Amino acid sequence: MSGRSVPPCPTPAASWCPGCGYHGVFAAIQALLRRTARGPEDSVFVCGAGCPSLLPDPLRNFVFQGASGCAATLALGVARANPALDVWTLDADGDALAHGGEALAQLLRADPDVTCLLFRDIGAGRNDRPRKTPATTLEVPGGPLVPGARAARLALGAGARFLARTHEGESKLLDMVLAAAQAHPGTGVVEILQECLARRDEPHAGNEETLTLEHGAPMIFGDDRRKGLRRTAATTCGFEVVDLRNVDDVATQIAVHDERDAGRALLLAGLPRPAFPVVTGVLYRHPDGADARPPDPLEPDLQTRRAALGRAMHDAPTWEGSGE
């Protein structure tokens, strides 16, 4: 780039609900592209079905909307075809984790330079609360309660080298994790927690229920920061919540976050609620960055491919039938 910056443009009337968190996420993406001086021709947004597919286009970027569950597959193809592009995927949990789950796993295994935003509705599947518009929601009152897929643990299991989690209402944290995911040399996954206003406009978890991770810092949370996480073998999740007023030495007894530890990130991503806080921030960042990525295979030229096809067709054993 030659010092160009993306001109600020007002968000047009989008199809999202007034007050929906998608507006704030889109504004954060706009601000990030302006800071990094990415021109409209340098970025591609790939969407599947659901609310992310309603992405407006005030920046005149290339927006590629595919079929449901295909965003990861399309993003992989775009990144392989032109590695110089800044490729983003915007997927909802129902789209990316259902029939799109295999495509997402393949994207993470291939690890191209893609920023993957995964929006997860923290209220989906709950049938124990009142709703504003029962005729348009997916929950069935009194019906079976199906636990949601754990997107963060799925991403780590598929080999993600960068994983972060934030909430749509935490603007500062959202800006930080988006910038970190985009700068990561590979596929950066950001799980964005949100509350769909069509189901119920409940406030999200406050400081008492949220633990924002910081590399090298103790895991302390709460309105008065009097709670912390301590490693223990007495629980299946590997952690326990302790009152700091009952801790003699915080430096030695409270767990310290290490974003290079994939095993600990897996535990933090699956902490059960409401006994434990919602963990946000950068959960995992591969310590070697791009150095540990396998080199991209060189694409053979046309003549080489034709020669290989000819050898496969003529050198292999053949047989002829008489047709009788």
C-alpha positions as CSV (number, residue, x, y, z in Angstrom):
1,M,0.0,0.0,0.0
2,S,1.1,3.6,-0.6
3,G,-0.3,5.3,2.5
4,R,-3.9,5.2,1.3
5,S,-6.6,5.1,3.9
6,V,-10.1,3.9,3.6
7,P,-12.5,6.9,3.7
8,P,-15.0,6.8,6.5
9,C,-18.5,6.1,5.3
10,P,-21.7,6.1,7.3
11,T,-23.4,2.7,7.8
12,P,-26.5,2.6,5.5
13,A,-29.8,1.3,6.6
14,A,-29.0,-2.4,7.1
15,S,-31.4,-5.2,7.5
16,W,-30.2,-5.9,11.1
17,C,-32.5,-5.0,14.0
18,P,-32.1,-1.6,15.6
19,G,-29.6,-2.0,18.4
20,C,-28.3,-5.3,17.2
21,G,-24.6,-5.9,18.0
22,Y,-23.8,-6.5,14.3
23,H,-23.8,-2.7,13.8
24,G,-21.0,-2.3,16.4
25,V,-19.0,-5.2,15.0
26,F,-19.2,-3.8,11.5
27,A,-18.1,-0.4,12.8
28,A,-15.1,-2.0,14.5
29,I,-14.2,-3.7,11.2
30,Q,-14.5,-0.4,9.4
31,A,-12.2,1.3,11.9
32,L,-9.6,-1.5,11.7
33,L,-9.5,-1.3,7.9
34,R,-8.9,2.4,8.1
35,R,-6.1,2.0,10.6
36,T,-4.4,-0.6,8.5
37,A,-4.9,1.4,5.3
38,R,-6.5,-1.5,3.5
39,G,-8.1,-0.3,0.2
40,P,-11.4,-1.7,-1.1
41,E,-9.7,-3.9,-3.6
42,D,-7.5,-5.5,-0.9
43,S,-10.2,-7.0,1.3
44,V,-12.8,-9.8,0.7
45,F,-15.7,-10.6,3.1
46,V,-17.2,-14.1,2.7
47,C,-20.6,-14.8,4.3
48,G,-22.9,-17.8,4.4
49,A,-26.5,-17.7,5.5
50,G,-28.0,-16.0,8.5
51,C,-27.6,-12.5,9.9
52,P,-23.9,-12.1,8.8
53,S,-25.1,-12.4,5.2
54,L,-26.9,-9.0,5.6
55,L,-23.5,-7.3,5.7
56,P,-23.8,-3.8,4.1
57,D,-21.1,-2.6,1.8
58,P,-20.3,1.1,2.5
59,L,-16.6,0.5,2.0
60,R,-17.2,-0.9,-1.5
61,N,-15.3,-4.1,-0.5
62,F,-15.8,-7.4,-2.3
63,V,-18.6,-9.2,-0.5
64,F,-18.9,-12.9,-1.5
65,Q,-22.1,-14.5,-0.2
66,G,-22.3,-18.2,-0.6
67,A,-24.7,-20.9,0.3
68,S,-25.4,-21.9,3.9
69,G,-22.3,-23.6,5.4
70,C,-20.0,-22.7,2.5
71,A,-18.3,-19.5,3.9
72,A,-15.2,-21.4,5.1
73,T,-14.8,-23.3,1.9
74,L,-15.1,-20.2,-0.2
75,A,-12.6,-18.3,2.0
76,L,-10.1,-21.1,1.7
77,G,-10.3,-20.9,-2.1
78,V,-10.0,-17.1,-2.2
79,A,-7.0,-17.1,0.1
80,R,-5.3,-19.8,-1.9
81,A,-6.0,-18.1,-5.2
82,N,-4.7,-14.7,-4.0
83,P,-2.7,-14.8,-0.7
84,A,-2.2,-11.0,-0.9
85,L,-5.9,-10.4,-0.2
86,D,-7.2,-9.6,3.3
87,V,-9.9,-12.4,3.6
88,W,-12.6,-12.3,6.3
89,T,-15.4,-14.8,7.0
90,L,-18.5,-13.8,8.9
91,D,-20.5,-16.8,10.0
92,A,-23.3,-17.4,12.5
93,D,-23.1,-20.4,14.8
94,G,-26.0,-22.2,13.3
95,D,-24.5,-21.9,9.9
96,A,-20.8,-22.6,10.7
97,L,-21.2,-25.3,13.3
98,A,-23.9,-27.4,11.7
99,H,-23.4,-28.4,8.1
100,G,-20.6,-26.0,7.8
101,G,-18.6,-27.6,10.6
102,E,-16.5,-29.8,8.4
103,A,-15.7,-26.9,6.1
104,L,-14.6,-24.8,9.1
105,A,-12.4,-27.7,10.3
106,Q,-10.7,-27.9,6.9
107,L,-10.1,-24.2,6.9
108,L,-8.4,-24.4,10.3
109,R,-6.3,-27.3,9.2
110,A,-5.1,-25.6,6.1
111,D,-4.4,-22.4,8.1
112,P,-4.5,-19.8,5.3
113,D,-4.3,-16.1,6.2
114,V,-8.0,-15.6,7.0
115,T,-9.8,-13.7,9.8
116,C,-12.7,-15.9,10.8
117,L,-15.5,-14.2,12.8
118,L,-17.9,-16.6,14.4
119,F,-21.0,-15.1,15.9
120,R,-22.6,-17.2,18.7
121,D,-26.0,-16.4,20.2
122,I,-25.7,-16.9,23.9
123,G,-29.4,-17.3,24.2
124,A,-30.1,-19.8,21.5
125,G,-31.7,-23.0,22.6
126,R,-33.1,-21.7,25.9
127,N,-36.8,-22.3,26.5
128,D,-37.0,-21.1,30.1
129,R,-37.6,-17.4,29.5
130,P,-40.2,-15.1,28.0
131,R,-39.7,-13.9,24.5
132,K,-41.0,-10.8,22.6
133,T,-41.8,-12.6,19.4
134,P,-42.6,-16.2,20.0
135,A,-43.9,-16.7,16.4
136,T,-40.4,-16.0,14.9
137,T,-38.1,-17.7,17.4
138,L,-36.5,-21.1,17.1
139,E,-37.1,-22.2,20.6
140,V,-40.0,-24.5,21.5
141,P,-41.4,-23.8,25.0
142,G,-41.5,-27.0,27.0
143,G,-39.6,-28.8,24.2
144,P,-36.2,-30.5,24.5
145,L,-33.2,-28.4,25.4
146,V,-30.3,-29.1,23.1
147,P,-26.9,-27.9,24.4
148,G,-25.2,-25.6,21.9
149,A,-21.9,-26.5,20.2
150,R,-18.8,-25.2,21.9
151,A,-17.3,-23.2,19.1
152,A,-14.0,-22.4,20.9
153,R,-13.3,-26.0,21.8
154,L,-14.2,-27.2,18.3
155,A,-11.8,-24.7,16.8
156,L,-8.9,-25.8,19.1
157,G,-9.6,-29.4,18.4
158,A,-9.4,-28.7,14.6
159,G,-6.0,-27.1,15.1
160,A,-6.7,-23.4,15.3
161,R,-3.4,-21.4,16.0
162,F,-5.2,-18.3,17.2
163,L,-8.4,-18.2,19.2
164,A,-10.0,-15.2,20.9
165,R,-13.4,-14.5,22.4
166,T,-15.2,-11.3,23.0
167,H,-18.7,-9.8,23.4
168,E,-20.4,-7.6,20.9
169,G,-20.9,-4.9,23.5
170,E,-17.2,-4.7,24.7
171,S,-15.9,-2.2,22.1
172,K,-12.3,-1.9,23.4
173,L,-11.9,-5.7,23.7
174,L,-13.5,-6.2,20.3
175,D,-11.1,-3.7,18.7
176,M,-8.1,-5.5,20.3
177,V,-9.0,-9.0,19.3
178,L,-10.0,-8.1,15.8
179,A,-6.6,-6.4,15.3
180,A,-4.8,-9.3,16.8
181,A,-6.7,-11.9,14.6
182,Q,-6.0,-9.9,11.5
183,A,-2.3,-9.5,12.3
184,H,-1.9,-13.3,13.0
185,P,-0.1,-15.0,10.2
186,G,-2.7,-17.7,9.6
187,T,-6.4,-18.3,10.3
188,G,-7.4,-16.2,13.3
189,V,-10.7,-17.3,14.9
190,V,-12.7,-14.8,17.0
191,E,-15.8,-16.1,18.7
192,I,-18.2,-13.1,19.2
193,L,-20.9,-13.6,21.9
194,Q,-24.1,-11.9,21.3
195,E,-27.7,-11.8,22.4
196,C,-30.3,-11.8,19.7
197,L,-32.8,-9.0,20.2
198,A,-35.5,-11.0,18.4
199,R,-35.5,-13.5,21.3
200,R,-34.9,-11.2,24.2
201,D,-32.9,-8.1,24.9
202,E,-31.3,-9.2,28.1
203,P,-28.1,-7.5,29.2
204,H,-24.9,-9.5,28.7
205,A,-22.8,-10.8,31.5
206,G,-21.3,-8.0,33.6
207,N,-17.8,-7.8,35.2
208,E,-18.9,-10.2,37.9
209,E,-19.4,-12.9,35.3
210,T,-16.7,-12.0,32.9
211,L,-12.9,-12.8,33.0
212,T,-10.9,-10.9,30.5
213,L,-7.6,-12.6,29.9
214,E,-4.3,-10.9,29.6
215,H,-1.1,-12.7,28.8
216,G,1.1,-13.0,31.8
217,A,-1.5,-11.6,34.2
218,P,-3.3,-13.4,37.0
219,M,-6.9,-14.5,36.3
220,I,-8.8,-12.1,38.5
221,F,-12.4,-11.0,37.9
222,G,-15.5,-9.5,39.6
223,D,-16.8,-6.0,40.2
224,D,-14.4,-5.5,43.0
225,R,-11.8,-7.9,41.6
226,R,-12.0,-10.1,44.6
227,K,-12.3,-13.4,42.8
228,G,-9.8,-15.5,40.9
229,L,-9.2,-18.8,39.3
230,R,-6.9,-21.4,40.8
231,R,-5.7,-24.6,39.2
232,T,-6.9,-27.7,41.0
233,A,-7.3,-31.4,40.3
234,A,-10.5,-31.6,42.4
235,T,-12.7,-30.5,39.5
236,T,-13.2,-31.9,36.1
237,C,-12.6,-28.5,34.4
238,G,-9.2,-28.1,36.2
239,F,-10.0,-24.7,37.9
240,E,-11.9,-23.5,40.9
241,V,-13.1,-20.0,41.9
242,V,-11.6,-18.6,45.0
243,D,-12.1,-15.5,47.1
244,L,-8.9,-13.4,47.1
245,R,-9.6,-12.3,50.6
246,N,-8.9,-15.9,51.7
247,V,-5.7,-16.2,49.6
248,D,-2.4,-15.7,51.3
249,D,-0.3,-15.1,48.2
250,V,-2.1,-14.1,44.9
251,A,1.1,-14.4,42.9
252,T,1.6,-18.1,43.6
253,Q,-1.9,-19.4,44.2
254,I,-3.9,-17.6,41.4
255,A,-3.5,-19.0,37.9
256,V,-1.6,-16.8,35.4
257,H,-2.7,-16.7,31.8
258,D,-0.3,-18.1,29.2
259,E,-1.8,-17.7,25.7
260,R,0.8,-20.1,24.3
261,D,-0.6,-23.0,26.3
262,A,-3.1,-24.9,24.1
263,G,-4.1,-27.3,26.9
264,R,-5.0,-24.5,29.3
265,A,-6.9,-22.7,26.5
266,L,-9.0,-25.8,26.0
267,L,-9.9,-25.8,29.7
268,L,-10.7,-22.1,29.8
269,A,-12.9,-22.4,26.6
270,G,-15.1,-25.0,28.3
271,L,-15.6,-23.6,31.8
272,P,-19.2,-24.4,32.8
273,R,-21.6,-21.6,33.6
274,P,-22.8,-20.2,35.9
275,A,-20.3,-21.6,38.4
276,F,-17.4,-20.0,36.4
277,P,-17.1,-16.6,34.6
278,V,-17.4,-16.2,30.8
279,V,-13.7,-16.1,29.6
280,T,-12.9,-13.5,27.0
281,G,-9.8,-12.1,25.4
282,V,-7.0,-14.0,23.5
283,L,-7.3,-17.6,24.7
284,Y,-4.6,-19.1,22.5
285,R,-1.9,-17.9,20.2
286,H,0.6,-20.3,18.7
287,P,4.0,-19.5,20.1
288,D,5.8,-20.0,16.8
289,G,3.4,-18.0,14.6
290,A,4.2,-18.4,10.9
291,D,7.4,-20.4,11.5
292,A,5.5,-23.5,12.4
293,R,3.2,-23.4,9.4
294,P,4.1,-25.9,6.6
295,P,5.1,-24.1,3.4
296,D,2.4,-23.7,0.8
297,P,2.7,-26.2,-2.0
298,L,3.9,-24.7,-5.3
299,E,1.3,-24.8,-8.0
300,P,2.8,-26.7,-11.0
301,D,2.6,-24.9,-14.4
302,L,0.2,-26.0,-17.1
303,Q,2.8,-27.9,-19.1
304,T,3.9,-29.9,-16.0
305,R,0.3,-30.8,-15.2
306,R,-0.4,-31.9,-18.8
307,A,2.7,-34.1,-18.8
308,A,1.6,-35.7,-15.5
309,L,-1.9,-36.3,-16.8
310,G,-0.4,-37.9,-20.0
311,R,1.8,-40.2,-18.0
312,A,-1.1,-41.2,-15.8
313,M,-3.2,-42.0,-18.9
314,H,-0.7,-43.8,-21.0
315,D,1.8,-45.4,-18.6
316,A,-0.8,-47.2,-16.5
317,P,-1.9,-50.8,-17.3
318,T,-4.8,-50.9,-19.8
319,W,-7.0,-53.6,-21.3
320,E,-9.1,-53.8,-24.4
321,G,-12.5,-55.4,-24.6
322,S,-13.9,-57.0,-27.7
323,G,-17.4,-55.9,-26.9
324,E,-18.7,-59.4,-27.4
